[in-house]
Amino acid sequence: MKTYDLILENMTILTMDVEGTMIEDGIIGIENGIISLIEKQKPDVSFSANKRIDAKGLIALPGFVNTHVHCFQSLLKGLGADLPLIGWLNKAVQPFGVRVTHRQQELAALLVSLEAMKSGTTTLCEFFYTNQDPELADLCVEMMRKTGIRSVLMRTFQDYGEEYNVPAGYVEPVETAIKEVERLRQKYASDYMISIWTGPDVTWATTKRGYEAILEYCLDKGVRYTMHLKETPEDDDMCRRHYGKGIVELLDEIGFLTDKFLAVHCVHLTRDEIKTLARRGVSVSHNPAANLYLGSGIAPITNCLREGVNVSLGTDGAASNNTTDMLDTIRLTALIHKGACYDPTAISADQVIRMATIDGAKALGMERFLGSLELGKKADIVLFDPSRIKSIPMHDPIATIVYSSSAENIDTTIVNGEIVYRKGVFSCGIDEKELAWLIKYELKRGGLIH
């Protein structure tokens, strides 16, 4: 008889496959990190396993894919509140970002990864731009690896920005950035749990030559890329002053808009620009909490979906969200677009869950092995417990997850077939209270808190 590494049994399974299949009294068998059994449980059939979880009363669904976060900002929760983007950057984020220490970077990455897993995230995308010290990127990767979360490090660059007060330590020639990206790619080439991306950081800190050079590198090496796009009107203002056209038009002109590109925020897209992104196969990372917190606006996500743009979800950095909780982002996404459109049918709970799972995987080019619970896919699974005060009663599993849940509903998080979080305990051995003490001590020692 075959022996599975892990068996999950007796639960409701939300597969998030194309048909939206739901399996009552389901069973999942995992071998070498892969789902090799998924079906309705049969009373007269038993399976051998090294480890098994009786998940009776729970819901199994794909782990969430958070397509945009800034790890170091997790140490800045609550700072710079009530400021617009540029003022927030100049007064709160940049002063800390340019002097973040190795130890602070480590603690920040641990904090983000643990909070992510505790709220059901199994894949975390770090948009990294504090490039004044090359070792900071490596430390970020190592800490994410330590927790067991699947991760993407998006090592971005800035080759301009004095007029927007971009710190001098961030600015570097695009050639230097490419060498660093290639170094990281070679270093982690054998680790299938980490992917290395690149891309420009923001419009006002990138030259046309920078776009062209990084695009040439990415297309040549098969590297995927990302950038903040049209988060505020400043994106187009800078581009029009220097190049006589808007940023989307410029990027399309140089061939930057491809299905390898993940555009972040996209708050101020026009209808024509949305059609352009759809035509080129560009994916969007929607970060509603940060856009609201900074007063940037509400991205035209319903129009993006209508035109066929693939939309994923991101929490953004905790300095502009104050949490890395994907369940919080999921609920917010479902609510704000109903209000913005004056239409409760403008976006559905099912659409939003798909943004957080299979559509997130598509945005990363990983939909062949992530984002849904199907035979042959990676076993990145969340067990959701609906028997919490906030979630009782459950009439519809998807509606409950989207509208009536919090991190306390996450019973178990499994990444690549390994249990990384279960019932309040992280498998990596990190204790929440100890981590809180270490962070408080480190920030006090560094002068950030008193």
C-alpha positions in Angstrom: 0.0 0.0 0.0 1.2 3.5 -0.9 2.2 5.6 2.1 1.6 9.4 1.8 3.7 11.9 3.6 0.6 13.7 4.8 -3.1 13.0 4.7 -5.8 15.7 5.3 -9.2 14.2 5.7 -12.9 14.8 6.5 -13.0 18.5 5.3 -14.7 20.6 2.7 -12.4 21.3 -0.2 -12.6 24.5 -2.2 -10.3 23.6 -5.2 -10.4 27.0 -7.0 -10.1 25.0 -10.3 -11.6 26.2 -13.5 -15.0 24.7 -12.7 -15.0 25.9 -9.1 -15.3 22.4 -7.8 -16.2 21.9 -4.1 -15.7 18.5 -2.5 -17.7 17.7 0.7 -16.0 15.2 3.1 -12.9 15.4 1.0 -9.4 13.9 1.4 -6.0 15.2 0.2 -2.9 13.0 0.0 0.5 14.7 -0.3 3.8 13.1 -1.5 7.1 15.1 -1.8 5.2 18.4 -1.6 2.8 17.5 -4.4 -1.0 16.8 -4.2 -1.2 13.2 -5.4 -4.7 12.4 -4.1 -7.8 14.6 -3.9 -11.3 13.2 -3.9 -14.4 12.6 -1.9 -13.7 10.4 1.0 -15.0 6.8 0.7 -16.0 5.1 4.0 -14.6 1.7 3.0 -11.2 3.0 1.7 -8.3 3.9 4.0 -4.9 5.3 3.1 -1.5 5.0 4.9 0.3 8.1 5.9 3.3 9.2 7.9 1.3 12.0 9.3 -2.4 12.8 9.1 -4.7 15.6 10.1 -8.4 15.0 10.9 -9.8 18.3 9.5 -13.5 17.6 10.3 -15.5 20.8 10.2 -12.7 22.7 8.4 -12.4 24.1 4.9 -9.3 23.4 2.8 -8.4 26.0 0.1 -5.3 27.0 -1.8 -2.9 29.2 0.2 -3.1 32.9 -0.6 -0.6 34.6 -2.9 0.4 38.0 -1.7 1.8 39.7 -4.8 3.2 42.9 -3.2 4.8 43.7 0.1 7.9 45.6 1.5 9.3 43.6 4.4 11.3 46.4 6.1 8.2 48.5 6.4 6.7 46.1 8.9 8.8 47.9 11.6 7.0 51.2 10.7 3.4 50.4 11.5 1.5 53.6 12.5 4.3 56.0 11.5 3.6 58.6 8.9 -0.2 58.3 9.3 -2.5 60.8 7.5 0.1 61.9 4.9 -0.1 61.7 1.1 2.3 59.4 -0.7 5.2 61.7 -1.3 5.0 63.3 2.1 4.7 59.8 3.7 7.8 58.6 1.8 9.9 61.7 2.7 8.9 61.9 6.4 8.5 58.3 7.4 9.6 55.6 5.1 12.8 56.9 3.4 14.5 58.2 6.6 14.3 54.6 8.1 14.8 52.8 4.8 18.2 54.4 4.1 19.6 53.3 7.5 17.9 50.0 8.2 20.4 47.7 9.8 21.1 44.0 9.1 19.4 43.0 12.3 16.3 45.2 11.6 16.0 43.7 8.1 16.1 40.2 9.6 13.5 40.9 12.2 11.3 42.7 9.7 11.3 39.8 7.2 10.6 37.3 10.0 7.6 39.4 11.2 6.1 39.8 7.7 6.5 36.1 6.9 4.9 34.9 10.1 2.0 37.4 9.9 1.5 36.3 6.3 1.4 32.6 7.2 -0.8 33.2 10.2 -3.4 34.8 7.9 -3.2 32.0 5.3 -0.6 33.3 2.9 1.7 30.6 1.4 3.5 32.7 -1.3 4.9 36.1 -0.4 6.3 38.6 -3.0 8.9 41.0 -1.5 9.3 44.2 -3.6 12.8 45.2 -2.5 14.2 48.6 -3.1 16.5 49.5 -0.2 19.6 48.8 -2.3 22.2 50.9 -0.4 23.6 47.7 1.1 23.6 44.6 -1.1 23.5 42.2 1.9 20.1 43.4 2.9 18.4 41.6 0.0 20.2 38.3 1.0 19.2 38.7 4.6 15.6 39.2 3.5 15.6 36.0 1.5 17.3 34.0 4.2 14.7 35.0 6.8 11.8 34.2 4.5 13.4 30.8 3.8 13.8 30.2 7.5 10.1 30.5 8.1 9.2 28.1 5.3 7.1 30.4 3.2 7.3 30.3 -0.6 8.8 33.6 -1.7 9.6 35.9 -4.6 12.3 38.6 -4.1 11.7 41.4 -6.6 15.0 43.2 -6.5 14.1 46.5 -8.1 16.2 49.6 -9.0 16.2 53.4 -9.2 18.5 55.2 -11.6 17.1 58.7 -11.1 15.1 60.7 -8.6 16.8 63.8 -7.1 13.9 66.1 -7.9 11.6 63.7 -5.9 14.0 63.4 -3.0 14.9 59.8 -3.7 17.8 59.0 -1.3 21.2 59.1 -3.0 22.0 55.6 -1.6 19.1 54.1 -3.6 20.1 55.5 -6.9 22.4 53.2 -9.0 23.2 52.6 -12.7 20.9 50.0 -14.2 24.0 47.9 -15.0 24.8 47.7 -11.3 21.2 46.6 -10.6 21.4 43.9 -13.3 24.7 42.5 -11.8 23.0 42.3 -8.4 19.9 40.6 -9.8 22.1 38.1 -11.6 24.1 37.4 -8.5 21.0 36.7 -6.5 19.6 34.5 -9.3 22.8 32.4 -9.4 22.9 32.2 -5.6 19.4 30.8 -5.3 19.2 29.0 -8.6 18.9 25.6 -6.9 16.2 26.6 -4.4 12.7 26.1 -5.9 11.1 27.9 -2.9 12.6 31.3 -3.9 12.3 33.2 -7.2 14.2 36.3 -8.1 12.6 39.1 -10.2 13.6 42.6 -10.9 12.1 45.9 -12.4 12.0 49.6 -11.9 10.8 50.9 -8.5 8.7 53.9 -9.4 8.2 56.1 -12.5 9.7 59.2 -11.0 13.0 57.4 -10.2 13.5 55.6 -13.5 14.9 56.9 -16.9 13.8 55.7 -20.3 17.2 54.1 -20.6 16.7 52.3 -17.4 13.4 50.8 -18.7 15.0 49.7 -21.9 18.1 48.2 -20.3 16.2 46.2 -17.7 13.7 45.0 -20.3 16.4 43.8 -22.6 18.0 41.9 -19.6 14.7 40.3 -18.6 13.7 39.2 -22.0 17.2 37.8 -22.6 17.3 35.9 -19.4 13.7 35.0 -19.0 13.3 37.0 -15.8 9.9 38.3 -14.8 9.6 42.0 -13.7 7.4 44.4 -11.8 7.0 48.1 -10.9 4.7 50.6 -9.1 2.5 52.0 -11.9 0.2 55.0 -11.8 -0.3 54.9 -8.0 -0.6 58.7 -8.0 -0.8 61.4 -10.7 2.9 62.0 -10.1 3.7 59.0 -12.3 2.3 60.7 -15.4 3.4 64.2 -14.5 7.1 63.3 -14.4 6.9 61.2 -17.5 5.1 63.9 -19.5 7.7 66.5 -18.5 10.6 64.4 -19.5 9.3 62.3 -22.4 6.2 64.1 -23.6 3.8 61.2 -23.0 2.2 59.2 -20.2 3.9 56.3 -18.6 1.7 53.6 -20.0 2.2 55.0 -23.5 5.9 55.2 -23.0 6.2 51.6 -21.7 4.0 50.3 -24.5 6.2 52.1 -27.1 9.4 50.4 -25.8 7.8 47.0 -25.5 7.8 46.9 -21.7 4.1 45.8 -21.5 4.2 42.0 -21.7 2.8 39.0 -19.9 6.0 38.9 -17.8 5.1 42.2 -16.3 3.2 42.7 -12.9 2.0 46.3 -12.6 1.4 47.3 -9.0 -1.4 49.7 -7.8 -2.7 51.1 -11.2 -5.0 53.4 -9.3 -5.2 56.1 -12.1 -5.4 53.9 -15.2 -7.7 55.3 -18.0 -10.1 53.0 -19.9 -7.7 53.1 -22.9 -4.8 52.2 -20.7 -6.7 49.3 -19.2 -7.4 48.0 -22.7 -3.7 48.3 -23.5 -2.7 46.2 -20.4 -5.3 43.6 -21.3 -4.1 43.4 -24.9 -0.5 42.9 -23.8 -1.3 40.4 -21.1 -0.1 42.5 -18.2 -1.2 41.4 -14.7 -2.2 43.9 -12.0 -1.4 43.7 -8.2 -4.3 45.4 -6.4 -3.4 46.9 -3.0 -6.6 48.5 -1.8 -5.6 49.2 1.8 -2.5 51.1 0.9 -4.3 53.1 -1.7 -7.0 54.1 0.8 -4.5 54.8 3.6 -2.5 57.2 1.5 -5.5 58.7 -0.2 -4.3 57.6 -3.6 -7.8 56.5 -4.7 -9.6 53.3 -5.7 -8.1 51.4 -8.6 -10.6 50.7 -11.5 -10.5 47.0 -10.8 -14.0 46.2 -12.0 -13.1 47.8 -15.4 -9.8 45.8 -15.4 -11.8 42.5 -14.9 -14.3 43.5 -17.5 -11.5 43.9 -20.1 -9.9 40.6 -19.2 -6.9 41.9 -17.1 -5.7 39.3 -14.6 -5.9 40.9 -11.2 -4.1 39.6 -8.1 -4.0 41.0 -4.5 -1.2 42.5 -2.4 -1.2 43.9 1.1 1.7 46.4 0.3 4.1 47.3 3.1 2.8 47.6 6.6 3.8 51.3 6.7 0.9 52.0 4.4 -1.4 49.2 5.5 -0.4 48.5 9.1 -0.8 44.8 8.5 0.2 41.9 6.2 -3.1 40.1 6.8 -4.4 38.9 3.4 -7.9 38.2 4.9 -8.1 41.9 5.7 -7.2 42.7 2.1 -9.6 40.2 0.7 -12.6 41.6 2.6 -11.6 45.2 1.7 -11.4 44.3 -2.0 -14.9 42.8 -1.9 -16.4 45.8 -0.2 -14.9 48.9 -1.7 -15.7 48.1 -5.3 -19.3 47.5 -4.5 -19.5 50.9 -2.9 -17.4 52.7 -5.6 -19.7 51.2 -8.3 -22.9 51.7 -6.3 -23.6 48.1 -7.2 -23.4 45.0 -4.9 -22.9 42.8 -7.9 -19.9 44.7 -9.2 -17.6 42.1 -7.7 -18.3 38.7 -6.2 -16.8 36.8 -3.3 -15.7 34.1 -5.7 -13.9 36.6 -7.9 -12.0 38.0 -4.9 -11.0 34.6 -3.6 -9.7 33.8 -7.1 -7.6 37.0 -7.1 -6.0 35.8 -3.8 -5.3 32.3 -5.1 -5.3 31.2 -8.7 -5.1 34.6 -10.2 -2.2 35.5 -7.9 -0.4 32.4 -9.2 -1.1 33.5 -12.8 0.3 37.0 -12.0 3.6 35.2 -11.0 3.5 32.8 -14.0 3.1 29.9 -11.5 -0.5 28.8 -12.3 0.7 25.4 -13.5 1.7 24.4 -10.0 0.2 26.9 -7.6 -3.1 28.6 -6.9 -5.6 25.7 -6.9 -5.9 22.3 -5.3 -5.5 19.8 -8.1 -3.6 16.6 -8.8 0.1 17.4 -9.5 0.1 20.8 -8.0 2.2 22.0 -5.1 0.6 21.3 -1.7 0.2 24.9 -0.6 -2.9 24.6 1.5 -4.8 26.5 4.2 -7.2 24.9 6.7 -9.9 27.4 7.6 -11.9 26.9 10.8 -15.4 28.5 10.5 -16.3 27.7 14.1 -15.3 31.1 15.4 -17.6 33.7 16.8 -17.0 36.1 13.9 -17.8 33.3 11.4 -20.8 31.6 12.9 -23.1 30.6 11.3 -21.6 29.5 7.9 -24.2 29.3 5.1 -21.7 29.7 2.2 -18.0 28.8 2.7 -16.7 31.4 0.2 -18.9 34.2 1.6 -17.8 33.3 5.1 -14.1 33.4 4.2 -14.4 36.7 2.3 -16.8 38.6 4.6 -16.8 37.0 8.1 -13.2 36.0 8.9 -9.9 37.0 10.4 -6.6 35.4 11.1 -8.0 33.5 14.1 -9.9 31.3 11.5 -6.6 30.0 10.1 -6.1 26.6 11.7 -3.2 25.3 9.6 -1.0 26.7 6.9 0.9 24.2 4.7 3.6 25.1 2.2 5.1 22.6 -0.2 3.5 19.8 1.8 5.1 21.0 5.1 3.1 22.3 8.0 4.5 25.7 8.7 1.8 27.0 11.1 -0.7 25.1 13.1 -3.0 26.2 15.9 -0.9 29.2 17.0 2.5 27.5 16.6 5.1 28.2 13.9 7.1 25.2 12.9 10.3 27.2 12.4 10.3 27.5 16.2 9.9 31.3 16.5 7.7 32.5 19.4 5.5 35.5 18.8 6.1 37.1 22.2 9.9 36.6 21.9 9.9 38.2 18.4 7.9 41.1 19.7 10.4 41.7 22.5 13.4 41.4 20.1 11.8 44.0 17.7 11.0 46.4 20.5 14.6 46.1 21.9 16.2 46.6 18.4 14.1 49.6 17.5 14.7 51.2 20.9 18.4 50.6 20.5 18.3 52.1 17.0 16.4 55.2 18.3 13.2 54.6 16.3 11.1 54.2 19.5 11.6 55.5 23.1 
